[in-house]
Amino acid sequence: MQIPILIEPKEGGGFRARCALYDLTIEDSSRDEALARMERVIMERRKAGAEWYMLQVGPPQKLSDLAGSHNPDDPVIEEWKQAVEDYRREVDSGPDFPWLEQSSPA
């Protein structure tokens, strides 16, 4: 799962990492440590039962509003991805023009 984090230098030194989705702010002397601490805190909260829920309020205004709205852990999505991979492998391993392989009427 990817979560947007705003990381910015602090006046006087150090860095501040903010995650609006979890309402967290982490401050540390280095950028990498601020991000590492942010990840640890988010994972602790998730282990304690915090979860994301996508709430649709009213109809989407445009198609781009739907982008990324599915649950990435949904088993149906994983089955769909696997089916697409299987189909691509099947097509890639077959003849370039499968309709030419059909027998002609006698």
C-alpha positions in Angstrom: 0.0 0.0 0.0 1.3 3.5 -0.8 0.4 6.4 1.4 1.2 10.0 0.4 3.6 11.6 2.9 4.7 15.3 2.8 8.3 15.7 3.9 9.8 19.1 4.3 12.9 20.6 5.9 12.3 22.4 9.2 13.5 25.9 9.9 16.6 25.5 12.0 17.4 22.0 10.7 15.8 18.6 10.6 12.8 17.4 8.7 9.1 17.1 9.2 7.1 14.2 7.7 3.3 14.6 7.6 0.6 12.0 6.8 -2.8 13.7 6.6 -4.5 10.4 6.2 -3.5 9.2 9.6 -3.2 12.8 11.1 0.4 12.2 12.0 3.5 14.4 12.1 7.0 13.1 12.8 10.0 15.3 13.2 13.6 14.0 13.1 17.1 15.2 12.2 17.2 13.3 8.9 14.8 12.8 6.0 15.3 9.1 6.0 14.8 8.6 9.7 11.6 10.8 9.7 10.2 8.5 6.9 11.3 5.3 8.7 9.6 6.5 11.9 6.5 7.5 10.0 6.3 4.0 8.5 6.7 2.3 11.9 4.0 4.5 13.5 1.6 3.8 10.6 2.3 0.0 10.8 1.7 0.0 14.5 -1.7 1.7 14.1 -2.6 -0.7 11.3 -1.7 -3.7 13.5 -3.9 -2.2 16.2 -6.9 -2.3 13.9 -6.7 1.0 11.9 -7.9 0.5 8.3 -8.7 2.6 5.2 -12.2 2.8 4.0 -13.1 4.5 0.7 -16.4 6.3 1.2 -18.2 7.4 -1.9 -20.4 10.4 -1.2 -22.7 11.1 -4.1 -22.0 10.1 -7.7 -18.5 10.6 -9.2 -18.3 13.8 -11.2 -16.0 12.4 -13.8 -14.3 9.2 -14.8 -11.0 10.2 -13.2 -12.8 10.3 -9.8 -13.0 6.5 -10.1 -9.3 6.0 -10.5 -7.9 4.0 -7.6 -11.3 3.6 -5.9 -11.1 -0.2 -5.7 -9.7 -2.0 -2.7 -6.3 -3.4 -3.7 -6.7 -6.3 -1.3 -10.0 -7.4 -2.9 -9.6 -11.1 -4.0 -11.8 -10.4 -7.1 -9.2 -7.8 -8.3 -6.4 -10.4 -7.8 -8.4 -13.0 -9.7 -8.9 -10.5 -12.5 -5.2 -9.6 -12.7 -4.3 -13.3 -12.8 -6.9 -14.0 -15.6 -5.4 -11.1 -17.6 -1.8 -12.5 -17.1 -3.0 -16.0 -18.1 -4.7 -14.7 -21.2 -1.6 -12.7 -22.2 0.6 -15.7 -21.8 -1.8 -17.8 -23.9 -1.9 -15.2 -26.7 1.9 -14.7 -26.6 2.5 -18.4 -26.9 0.0 -19.0 -29.8 0.2 -18.1 -33.5 0.3 -14.5 -34.5 -3.0 -14.8 -36.4 -5.1 -17.6 -34.7 -8.0 -17.1 -37.1 -5.8 -18.3 -40.0 -5.4 -21.7 -38.1 -9.1 -22.5 -38.5 -9.8 -25.2 -41.0 -11.5 -24.0 -44.2 -14.9 -25.4 -45.2 -14.7 -28.5 -47.4 
